[in-house]
């Protein structure tokens, strides 16, 4: 019989085993994902990272996991430019859609300006806000 362990500090090996097991199950169930990392890095003086986008493509979708800009660069259209670069690469990889989520109202407006549309919300995540899920056909 399996032994259950609850931990706030899983090992890298534990997480790798869980990820590998789920990936194998999903590949058998839904077909290979073709998951491939995707990043757009914005560099400032001396090559320092001042913004960027990180995510991946899988099963014909781009998922933007992180999008960040240093404070002085916000409100200048950089988020839209990074999204456009990531979307173009996703299309080159054969993707038909993109999705992203946020609980920041300013980011939400930026994503909507870039053509993303809300398809779901999770209220009170974090307290006082809603996590909003958006998608865009490519």
GILINKA-V602841 format. One record per backbone hydrogen bond with DSSP energy under -1.0 kcal/mol. CO is the residue of the C=O (numbers start at 0). NH is the residue of the N-H. E is the energy in kcal/mol with one decimal. If there is no record, write none. Layout:
co->{CO;CO}
nh->{NH;NH}
e->{E;E}
//
This chain:
co->{10;11;12;13;14;15;16;17;18;19;20;21;22;23;24;25;26;32;35;37;39;41;41;43;44;47;49;50;51;52;53;53;54;55;56;57;59;59;60;61;62;65;67;69;70;72;76;77;78;79;80;81;82;83;84;85;86;87;88;89;90;95;96;97;98;99;101;103;104;105;106;107;108;109;110;111;116;119;121;125;128;128;130;131;132;132;133;134;135}
nh->{14;15;16;17;18;19;20;21;22;23;24;25;26;27;28;29;30;58;56;54;52;49;50;46;47;43;69;41;67;39;64;65;37;62;35;60;95;96;57;98;55;53;51;72;73;75;80;81;82;83;84;85;86;87;88;89;90;91;92;94;93;137;61;135;63;133;131;107;108;109;110;111;112;113;115;114;134;132;130;128;123;124;121;101;118;119;99;116;97}
e->{-2.4;-2.5;-2.3;-2.3;-2.7;-2.7;-2.4;-2.5;-2.6;-2.4;-2.3;-3.0;-2.4;-2.0;-2.4;-3.7;-1.3;-2.9;-2.4;-2.4;-2.6;-3.0;-1.1;-1.7;-1.9;-3.2;-2.9;-2.7;-2.8;-2.2;-1.5;-2.5;-2.1;-3.1;-2.0;-2.1;-2.8;-1.2;-2.4;-2.5;-2.0;-2.6;-2.9;-2.1;-1.4;-1.0;-1.9;-2.7;-2.7;-2.4;-2.1;-2.4;-2.9;-2.3;-2.1;-2.5;-2.6;-2.2;-1.4;-2.8;-1.9;-2.4;-2.4;-2.3;-2.4;-3.1;-3.7;-2.5;-1.9;-1.9;-2.7;-2.3;-2.3;-1.4;-2.4;-1.6;-2.5;-3.0;-2.4;-2.5;-1.0;-1.2;-2.6;-2.0;-3.0;-1.2;-2.0;-2.9;-2.3}
//
